Amino acid sequence: MFVTTGLTWTQTFDGNLQQIYVRHDWFDVDTDIPAMVNGVVSAQVVNTDLIGTSTVQVEVDYDQPMDMNVIPSVSFESPIPVMTLSENASVSGWTDETTFVMYLDVANLEEECPGVILHVTGAEDLNGNMQEEGVLNMLVDIDTKRPQASFLSANAYVITQEFLDVSPVFSIISLFDEQMNMDENPEVSFVSTENLDAILLPNQDESMWLNPYNYKASFDVSPVVMNIADIGISVSAARDAAGNEMISFNEEDFFSINLDPAKIKLVSQHGQFGPYPNPVKAGLPVSFNLPENVKNFSAEIFDHSGKTVLLKSLKEQNIQSGKFVISTSGFAAGVYTARIVSDERSEVVRLVVVQ
């Protein structure tokens, strides 16, 4: 606003009135505080795809011309400190008198910060009035933590003819440590010295997400005479709800194939570890022999449908008397499969429970 001033009615000592003096546009009055009228963030979710330099753009518009020599800054409001985002001042700048574009670097810190509010401050108009603090609902979710598969289970750990007589489909269930994007399926592959492409064929109809945490990969098993031990599993390419790709998961020596009738020896009623007694009366304990100096030992018991009914592991400090004992309390009568894993050996045996 331009101000005009005038000076009148002054007199000399002789009583003469002054001539009227008028000064036009002498100074301006500007107390109008500039404000942001628009703010846009280029990404609503900051995930691992954006890790790098100047990958997130924040554009803000003001309601009047601003001093382009004054650079605004950004801060982040969150219940926990935000370390992933930082302003890259070297490439940020004014595109015109009312628009400022700010670029943010994204660090790889595996951080999860939902609902981060961006505050832009420090800009001044042409007359030096500091802007109002701008928020304008500029919210972002930060999630640069990559998901992992934490556990695998299967409906068989030795594929035999007996297994195929019950179910020709071999299934593996992957358990993830956070909610996953159920629109993208993981890639499940096998690690073996043999080519399994003609033996284990992907079954798309039976492969599916059971829930946001569990994915079932199913394969049709061809009845080919084959004996392959120590087959590993690799799970990759799944993404979580924020779009982060999982860390590849590999499980060595996960299962075996024994489709040669002359070599079906892994599934028996007594192996190197036991169990004893076998058959066992429901409710009574069953023991397994422990190798000398064993450090890790576990037993997983499956019913006829492949469901885990018991999983027990033992650490070195808990090993006593050379025996590993489990209870059959709650077991129904029937034939169970026990998968025994020690430091250097794994074994699959039948466990028969009678009433």
PyMOL commands that set and color helices and strands:
alter all, ss='L'
color gray80, all
select helices_A, chain A and resi 48-50+161-166+261-263+316-318
alter helices_A, ss='H'
color red, helices_A
select strands_A, chain A and resi 2-7+21-28+36-41+45-46+52-62+73-77+85-87+93-96+99-106+112-121+139-143+149-154+158-160+169-176+187-191+200-202+208-211+214-221+227-236+249-258+280-281+285-289+296-302+308-315+323-327+334-342+346-354
alter strands_A, ss='S'
color yellow, strands_A
deselect
rebuild
show_as cartoon
